[in-house]
Amino acid sequence: MLLFLKETVPREARNAQQALARFDEALLIMGLEGHMIKTGRRVALSGPDSAAIAEEWIKVARQYRSMLPPDDENPVG
């Protein structure tokens, strides 16, 4: 039990903290994207590996959408 508290709990807490930080960043980016779409501006992804960035974006977008209420509870506009 002590080994679990000494090693596993801190490791899992770090993993959770990192995942939440990345998710918070993704939510900020998605909010900016939503604002840019509403104002008619284009959004583009760029970086050394565009395919990996796009895949990560899709993954985060799925996580974000899974947290939203159903469409009938979340009217757009």
C-alpha positions in Angstrom: 0.0 0.0 0.0 2.8 2.4 0.8 4.5 1.7 -2.5 1.2 2.5 -4.3 0.9 5.8 -2.4 4.6 6.6 -2.9 4.9 5.8 -6.6 1.6 5.2 -8.4 -0.4 8.0 -7.0 2.1 10.8 -7.8 2.7 9.3 -11.3 -1.0 9.2 -12.0 -1.5 12.7 -10.6 1.2 14.0 -13.0 -0.4 12.2 -15.9 -3.8 13.7 -15.1 -2.3 17.2 -14.7 -0.6 17.0 -18.1 -3.8 15.7 -19.8 -5.9 18.4 -18.2 -3.4 21.1 -19.2 -3.4 19.9 -22.8 -7.2 19.8 -22.8 -7.5 23.3 -21.4 -5.2 24.5 -24.2 -7.3 22.7 -26.7 -10.5 24.3 -25.4 -8.9 27.7 -25.7 -7.8 27.0 -29.3 -11.3 25.6 -30.2 -12.9 28.7 -28.6 -10.7 30.9 -30.7 -11.5 28.8 -33.8 -15.2 29.2 -33.0 -14.8 33.0 -32.7 -12.9 33.2 -36.0 -15.5 31.2 -37.8 -18.3 33.4 -36.5 -16.4 36.5 -37.6 -15.7 35.0 -41.1 -11.9 34.5 -40.6 -10.2 31.3 -41.8 -8.4 29.0 -39.5 -5.3 27.0 -40.5 -3.1 24.5 -38.8 0.6 24.7 -39.4 3.7 23.0 -38.0 6.4 20.5 -38.9 4.0 17.6 -39.2 0.6 18.8 -40.4 -0.9 15.3 -40.5 0.0 14.8 -36.9 -1.4 18.2 -35.9 -4.6 17.5 -37.8 -5.0 14.1 -36.1 -4.4 15.6 -32.7 -7.0 18.3 -33.5 -9.6 15.7 -34.5 -8.9 13.7 -31.3 -9.3 16.8 -29.1 -12.4 17.9 -31.0 -14.0 14.5 -30.3 -13.2 14.9 -26.6 -14.6 18.4 -26.6 -17.8 17.4 -28.3 -18.3 14.5 -26.0 -18.5 16.9 -23.1 -21.1 19.2 -24.7 -24.9 18.7 -24.1 -26.9 17.2 -26.9 -27.7 19.6 -29.8 -31.3 20.1 -28.6 -29.9 21.4 -25.3 -27.2 23.6 -26.9 -28.7 25.8 -29.5 -26.2 27.5 -31.8 -26.3 31.2 -32.5 
